[in-house]
Amino acid sequence: MKSIFEKLKLSKIVDLEKIKKIPWVLGFYAFPIILILFLINLIFGEFLLYKYVISTNNEEPKITENTLKFEYNVYQKVLKELNK
């Protein structure tokens, strides 16, 4: 039975021995790769924590000049309309 590489005639372009070594190389360096990915994840998480939690607490809140006033007479008019 011919392999996919032989059917597609890729064996001349791709070295099959190097492709067979890829899982072994990944398995051999699995622990360091996991450590590196964990550190990248930790750094990225700290960046997001700083950006969205810590830096927003340090900024002064913006106070708008136009504050809302509760108008009791308008409220009573709306209640009368709803009760009809």
Sequence and secondary structure as in RCSB ss.txt:
>XXXX:A:sequence
MKSIFEKLKLSKIVDLEKIKKIPWVLGFYAFPIILILFLINLIFGEFLLYKYVISTNNEEPKITENTLKFEYNVY
QKVLKELNK
>XXXX:A:secstr
   HHHHTT TTTS HHHHHHHHHHHHHTHHHHHHHHHHHHHHHHHHHHIIIIIHHHHS     S      HHHH
HHHHHHHH 
